């Protein structure tokens, strides 16, 4: 029997929601290139192509709003790390500086009323 996310340790829950985000984004037309890309600069949860746009996706989950909205967890420091990592990924994989790219946040939040988990995709999240 699968445990509820709140019973999982943070790493297990994070991995589960990253897989769920990848599946949902694939159904939305994203082509997933990398999962958990790591380098000295940091980590990017998902890297995908949507059309001709290279998309770097941070996945966040919260079991309630007590700790704030999941998207709010992507603060300036976290954004800077992801951007540095994205620059390294682009250089390492041969993407030119003229490659259109953006940063999205895939947010999962448990509905406190019914326990349902809601998914919200915030496109171009770093600049809005």
C-alpha positions as CSV (number, residue, x, y, z in Angstrom):
1,X,0.0,0.0,0.0
2,X,1.3,3.4,-1.0
3,X,1.9,5.8,1.9
4,X,0.5,9.3,1.9
5,X,2.9,12.0,0.9
6,X,2.8,13.5,4.5
7,X,4.1,10.2,5.8
8,X,7.0,10.1,3.4
9,X,10.3,11.7,4.1
10,X,10.9,14.9,2.1
11,X,13.2,13.2,-0.5
12,X,10.6,10.4,-1.2
13,X,7.8,12.9,-1.5
14,X,9.9,15.2,-3.7
15,X,10.8,12.3,-6.1
16,X,7.2,11.3,-6.3
17,X,6.0,14.8,-7.2
18,X,8.8,15.2,-9.7
19,X,7.6,12.0,-11.4
20,X,4.0,13.2,-11.3
21,X,5.0,16.7,-12.7
22,X,6.9,15.0,-15.5
23,X,3.9,12.9,-16.4
24,X,1.5,15.8,-16.4
25,X,3.8,18.0,-18.3
26,X,4.4,15.3,-20.9
27,X,0.6,15.1,-21.4
28,X,0.6,18.9,-21.9
29,X,3.1,18.6,-24.7
30,X,6.4,19.1,-22.9
31,X,9.2,16.7,-24.0
32,X,11.2,15.8,-20.9
33,X,15.0,16.0,-21.5
34,X,16.4,15.6,-18.0
35,X,15.2,14.7,-14.5
36,X,17.2,15.9,-11.5
37,X,20.0,17.5,-13.4
38,X,22.8,18.1,-10.9
39,X,26.0,20.1,-11.2
40,X,28.2,22.1,-8.9
41,X,26.0,25.1,-9.3
42,X,22.9,23.3,-8.0
43,X,20.1,21.1,-9.2
44,X,17.1,21.5,-11.6
45,X,14.2,19.1,-11.0
46,X,13.0,18.9,-14.7
47,X,14.4,20.2,-18.0
48,X,12.1,20.0,-21.0
49,X,11.3,21.3,-24.4
50,X,8.0,22.9,-25.1
51,X,8.0,23.5,-28.8
52,X,11.3,25.3,-29.4
53,X,11.5,26.7,-25.9
54,X,13.9,25.1,-23.4
55,X,12.1,25.0,-20.0
56,X,13.7,24.6,-16.6
57,X,11.1,23.4,-14.1
58,X,11.2,23.6,-10.3
59,X,8.8,21.2,-8.6
60,X,7.3,22.2,-5.2
61,X,4.8,20.4,-2.9
62,X,3.1,21.6,0.3
63,X,0.7,19.6,2.4
64,X,-1.0,22.8,3.5
65,X,-0.6,26.6,3.2
66,X,0.8,26.7,6.8
67,X,4.3,27.0,5.2
68,X,3.0,29.2,2.4
69,X,2.2,28.6,-1.2
70,X,4.6,26.0,-2.8
71,X,5.6,28.6,-5.5
72,X,6.7,31.0,-2.8
73,X,9.4,28.6,-1.7
74,X,11.3,29.5,-4.9
75,X,13.0,32.6,-3.5
76,X,15.7,34.8,-5.0
77,X,18.5,32.6,-3.7
78,X,16.9,29.5,-5.1
79,X,16.2,31.2,-8.5
80,X,19.8,32.3,-8.7
81,X,21.1,28.8,-8.2
82,X,18.7,27.4,-10.8
83,X,19.7,30.0,-13.3
84,X,23.4,29.3,-12.8
85,X,22.7,25.6,-13.2
86,X,20.6,26.2,-16.3
87,X,23.5,28.2,-17.9
88,X,25.8,25.3,-17.2
89,X,23.3,22.8,-18.7
90,X,23.0,24.9,-21.8
91,X,26.8,25.2,-22.2
92,X,27.4,21.5,-21.5
93,X,24.6,20.3,-23.9
94,X,25.5,22.8,-26.7
95,X,22.5,25.1,-26.5
96,X,23.4,28.5,-27.9
97,X,22.8,31.7,-26.1
98,X,20.0,32.5,-28.6
99,X,18.0,29.4,-27.4
100,X,14.7,30.6,-26.1
101,X,14.2,29.5,-22.5
102,X,12.1,30.1,-19.5
103,X,11.7,28.9,-15.9
104,X,8.5,27.3,-14.7
105,X,7.3,26.2,-11.3
106,X,5.1,23.0,-11.0
107,X,3.3,23.4,-7.7
108,X,1.4,20.8,-5.8
109,X,-0.8,21.7,-2.9
110,X,-3.0,19.5,-0.8
111,X,-6.5,21.0,-0.5
112,X,-7.1,21.3,3.2
113,X,-10.9,20.8,2.9
114,X,-11.0,17.5,1.0
115,X,-7.4,16.3,1.0
116,X,-7.3,16.5,-2.8
117,X,-3.9,17.5,-4.3
118,X,-4.1,20.4,-6.8
119,X,-1.6,21.0,-9.5
120,X,-0.7,24.4,-10.8
121,X,1.8,25.2,-13.5
122,X,3.3,28.7,-13.3
123,X,4.9,29.5,-16.7
124,X,7.8,32.0,-16.8
125,X,7.6,32.0,-13.0
126,X,10.9,33.8,-12.4
127,X,9.9,37.0,-14.1
128,X,6.3,37.4,-13.1
